Structure formats: structure tokens, C-alpha cells
Amino acid sequence: MIINYIYPIIIYFFALRIKYYGEKAMLLTMLIISGCSNSVNKELLPSKNTKWVNIEIKNTSPYTAPFPLEVRYISYKCKKKRISGFDGSVITEPNYNVIQIPMQQNGNIWKEKIAINGGGSCNWSLSAVTLGIEYIDATHLGKDLIPGTAVGATIAFDDDASRNGQFDILADNNPTFSPTYYPLIKTNKMIRENDSLSMWGEQDFLQKKINIFNNSVNINFIPVLDESKVVRMIAPTQFKIGAFYKIIYPDGTIVSDGSTHPDITKLAK
């Protein structure tokens, strides 16, 4: 097998590193070889009595659809080690298991459920899930438009996922979210030839945390898409000082002050 040829090369390379850099290089060699030979078992085996997160998305536009759930599990049993880039010390931290799960459609309702306790040999537990919608067809607002970025919500289930401090703690485990989004046409000829159509809102992705797990969790996402208010963003044609995005609002107002996201208050005016 090819791995039998790779190991001697790795060992030879780091033997040279040890000659010049000593113990840290030896430790790095051991970690790399260990990581190659001991892969983490990411299989999920939820127990019969596990609690579930039931997710339901109401998709009312023929031009949008929910994207696959991005589910992140965490394991404190099967930890991983890495070398710090600051002082070369060994850092031990949890392992992550990120999977995508397509949602099941029934008319304009899309559903899926995920286990809070993923089980398996690594005792995977649910850390976070990201859900939402995206354009799948953009030509109704311009024949050459292509679908752009998505919107939605990230729900944290532990402190690890919410450690950036920007997650709002929910009062119960049956939340309903109904954010309003608007179309955003982006022009950036330095990146792509075609303009893209995305959605945007007061917060493109909500950040919420659920702490209550007495029963199963039920999350309802009912977005509202208002296509009567289209915003355009035109990127500068070259990188230089003072060259900013030009944001054009539905009433004709043009803002070019360094902002990279539309201002929701200008729609209210």
C-alpha cells in the first residue's frame, strides 16, 4: 500500500529536523505519525432513549429552498493534539464531527431530526446546527443572475459552539424564528462575470443557544422574503485607498462609506 512508502519518508524528513531542532521536532513527528495511524471513529450510533432536535422550515417562495443542515458534533472522549504556533507546546482539545443532512420536503414544509446524543465509540454530542434557505433560481430578478449566499440561523447546544459571546440564550427549547429578508444583487467583476442574487436581513444568520434538554427540541424557521425592496451592491473595479462598495437602496439613495452590508434602517425610511 502507498502508506507503507509514505511513513519512511515522513520519518526520514523529521529525523533531519530532530538533528537541528531537537525535542520539539521529535514530538511533532510522533504526533503526525500517531495522527496518521489512529483515525477517529466518526460513526454516529444514537441510543434508543436519546432526545432529538426536530427542525421544520417553511419555504414559501418557489425561488428558494432550505440548504442541507450543517450539524456539528463534539467529542471530549476522542481528543486531538496539535502543536501551538506560538511556543511549540502540545495542545489537547476536543474532536469535531461535521456532517451535512438534507432536509425532507413535503409541499412547502421541510423537516429533519438530529440526535442530541450521537453516541458511537467517541460519545459524540450535539454542539451546533446551522439551518436556513438560499436562492436556487435567480433569473426572475434578472436573466443573467446566479444564486448567491444563504441566510438562516445557527443554534448552539453547548459552550464550545457559543464561545464567541454573540449567541442569545433562548428561554425554552421550542423556538420559532420568523426573520424578514430582502433581495441583494451583488456586482463584483473582479471575482465573477455574472451578478449574484442573495438574501439579507437585519441579521443574515441568527445566533441562538439552547440550554434546556428536559425534552426533545423543536425548532421552527418561518422566513419572510420581501422581494419588493431590492438592494444593489456594486464593488469597486480595482483595489485602492478610498474605493468602497456602492450600496443602492430602493428609494435611489446611494451609500459608499466603507460599509460591506446594507443598513436595514434605510429600508424603513
Buried (B, 14 or more C-beta within 10 A) or exposed (E): EEEEEEEEEEEEEBEEBBEEEEEBBBBBBEBBBEEEEEEBBBEBBBEEEBBBBBBBBBBEBEBBBBBEBBBBBBBEEBEBEEBEEEEEEEEEEBBBBEBEBEBEEEEEEBEBBBBBBBBBEBBBBBBBBBBBBBBBBBEBBBEEBBBBBBBBBBBBBBEBBBEEEEBEEBEEBBBEBEBBBBBBBBBBEEEEEEBBBBBBBBEBBBBBBBBEBEEBBBBBBEBEBEBEEBBBBBBBEEEEEEEEBBBBBEEEEEBBEEEEEBBEEBBEE
